[in-house]
């Protein structure tokens, strides 16, 4: 495959290694370097490529000639990836995305910039996915649903139809969300959770979640924390 674009990956963790593999073998990007913030810069190379301080990035690599991808997971409830994504754009670098050709994405789905969508994702009609979103492998995003900016959705999550997921949410492995549910910004939905009603912003949900009914006692409802 002829490579059209030069790419810098931000981070040197396991996700950076995975992103390097996908971009190298399944895209028209050529990874040329890694970048980490200076306080975490412990080595001058990773996977045989230079590792440079993020603070110096625009002095080492021409922003007009390089794209970037923030290969960071959900650290600090997605704040780390979001901060470095914004900072790299402010330096003049262009955001890259990876969308697997083995993902099923309906023709009218809208996907923002700086996204990583792994194989076997199903994205149905009228879906909207924001900027800086990671969809790990094997998720189902149902029709007319939306995923806000800066979200991280782990593997095998089922999002039913007409669901609204606010910005900077985390969805754990095998979580399930029923139809017509709104999940507030910065919510954390635990692995295997079953979400049957609206979730307030910044809520941590484990097990089965139903919103408390008006007038119910403080101890009623399904378990969450």
C-alpha positions in Angstrom: 0.0 0.0 0.0 1.4 3.4 -1.0 1.5 5.7 2.0 0.1 9.2 1.5 0.4 10.8 4.9 3.0 10.9 7.6 1.7 10.3 11.1 2.9 10.9 14.7 1.3 8.8 17.4 1.0 10.5 20.8 1.7 8.0 23.6 3.9 5.0 24.0 1.6 2.6 25.8 -0.1 -0.6 24.7 -2.7 1.3 22.7 0.1 3.2 20.9 1.6 -0.2 19.9 -1.8 -1.4 18.7 -2.5 1.9 16.8 0.9 1.6 15.2 0.0 -1.9 14.0 -3.3 -0.9 12.5 -2.1 2.4 10.9 0.9 0.6 9.4 -0.8 -2.4 7.9 -4.3 -1.1 7.3 -4.2 2.5 6.3 -2.5 5.0 4.0 -0.6 6.6 7.0 3.1 6.0 7.6 3.9 6.3 11.3 7.2 8.2 11.6 7.5 9.0 15.3 5.9 8.8 18.8 5.5 11.7 21.2 5.0 11.8 25.0 5.0 14.7 27.4 8.5 15.4 28.6 8.0 14.3 32.2 7.2 10.8 30.9 9.9 10.6 28.2 12.0 7.7 29.4 13.4 6.4 26.1 14.4 7.9 22.8 12.8 5.3 20.6 9.7 3.0 20.5 9.1 0.2 18.0 12.2 1.3 16.1 10.9 4.9 15.7 12.0 8.2 17.4 10.2 9.2 20.6 10.2 12.9 21.2 8.9 15.3 23.8 5.4 16.5 23.0 6.3 20.0 24.0 9.0 20.1 21.2 6.9 18.4 18.6 6.3 21.3 16.2 10.0 22.2 16.3 11.0 18.7 15.3 8.3 17.9 12.8 6.5 20.3 10.4 2.8 20.5 11.4 1.8 21.2 7.8 3.3 17.9 6.7 2.2 15.6 9.5 -1.0 14.2 11.0 -1.3 13.0 14.6 -3.4 10.5 16.5 -3.6 10.5 20.3 -3.2 6.8 21.0 -4.4 7.1 24.7 -7.2 5.2 26.3 -9.6 6.5 29.0 -7.0 7.8 31.5 -8.4 10.5 33.8 -11.9 9.7 32.4 -10.8 10.5 28.9 -9.3 13.9 29.9 -5.7 13.0 29.0 -6.6 12.0 25.4 -8.9 15.0 25.1 -6.2 17.4 26.4 -3.5 16.2 24.1 -5.8 16.0 21.1 -6.7 19.7 21.6 -3.0 20.6 22.2 -1.8 18.9 19.1 -4.4 20.7 17.0 -3.4 23.9 18.6 0.2 23.2 17.4 -1.1 23.0 13.8 -1.0 19.2 13.3 -4.0 17.6 11.6 -5.9 14.8 13.4 -6.0 11.4 11.8 -8.6 8.7 12.2 -8.6 4.9 11.7 -11.8 3.2 10.7 -11.5 -0.5 10.0 -12.7 -1.7 6.6 -14.1 -4.6 8.6 -16.5 -2.4 10.5 -20.1 -2.1 9.2 -21.0 1.5 9.0 -24.2 2.6 7.3 -24.0 5.1 4.5 -25.6 8.0 6.4 -23.8 7.6 9.7 -21.8 10.7 10.7 -18.4 10.2 12.3 -16.2 13.0 13.6 -12.5 13.6 13.4 -9.8 11.8 15.4 -11.7 8.6 15.9 -10.5 5.0 16.2 -13.0 2.4 15.2 -11.9 -1.2 15.4 -13.1 -4.2 13.4 -16.6 -5.8 13.8 -18.3 -2.6 15.0 -21.9 -2.2 13.7 -23.0 1.4 13.2 -26.5 1.6 12.0 -28.5 4.3 10.1 -28.9 7.8 11.5 -26.1 7.4 14.0 -23.9 10.3 15.0 -20.4 9.8 16.5 -18.5 12.8 17.8 -14.8 13.8 17.7 -12.1 12.0 19.6 -14.0 8.8 20.1 -12.7 5.2 20.5 -14.9 2.2 19.6 -13.0 -0.9 20.5 -13.9 -4.1 18.6 -17.3 -5.7 18.3 -19.8 -3.0 19.5 -23.3 -2.4 18.2 -24.4 1.3 17.9 -28.2 1.2 17.2 -30.1 3.4 14.8 -30.7 7.1 15.6 -28.2 7.0 18.5 -25.5 9.5 19.2 -22.1 9.2 20.9 -20.7 12.5 22.2 -17.1 13.8 21.9 -14.3 12.2 23.8 -16.0 8.9 24.6 -14.4 5.5 25.0 -16.5 2.5 24.3 -15.0 -0.9 25.2 -15.7 -4.2 23.4 -19.1 -5.8 22.9 -21.1 -2.9 24.1 -24.8 -2.9 22.9 -26.3 0.5 22.4 -29.9 0.2 21.3 -31.9 2.7 19.2 -32.5 6.4 20.0 -29.8 6.4 22.7 -27.9 9.6 23.5 -24.5 9.2 25.1 -23.0 12.5 26.5 -19.5 13.6 26.0 -16.5 12.0 27.8 -18.4 8.9 28.9 -16.8 5.4 29.4 -18.7 2.3 28.5 -17.3 -1.0 30.0 -17.0 -4.3 28.2 -20.4 -6.0 27.6 -22.5 -3.1 28.8 -26.0 -2.9 27.4 -28.2 0.2 27.0 -31.9 -0.1 26.3 -33.8 2.0 23.8 -34.6 5.7 24.3 -32.0 6.2 27.1 -29.9 9.4 27.7 -26.6 9.0 29.4 -25.2 12.2 30.9 -21.7 13.6 30.2 -18.8 12.0 32.0 -20.8 9.0 33.2 -19.0 5.7 33.7 -20.9 2.6 32.8 -19.2 -0.5 34.3 -18.5 -3.8 32.6 -21.6 -5.9 32.1 -23.9 -3.2 33.3 -27.6 -3.2 32.1 -28.9 0.4 31.7 -32.7 0.6 31.6 -33.2 4.3 32.1 -31.6 7.7 31.9 -28.3 8.1 33.7 -27.3 11.4 35.3 -24.1 13.2 34.4 -21.0 11.9 36.2 -22.9 8.8 37.5 -21.0 5.5 38.0 -23.3 2.6 37.1 -22.7 -1.0 38.0 -25.1 -4.0 37.7 -28.6 -3.1 36.6 -29.6 0.6 36.6 -33.1 2.0 36.7 -33.6 5.6 37.8 -35.2 5.9 41.3 -38.9 6.5 41.0 -40.3 9.8 42.3 -41.2 9.4 46.0 -39.2 6.2 46.4 -37.2 5.8 49.5 -33.4 6.3 49.4 -32.8 2.6 49.6 -35.1 1.6 46.8 -34.2 0.9 43.2 -31.6 -1.2 41.6 -28.0 -1.2 42.8 -25.5 1.4 41.5 -22.9 3.6 43.0 
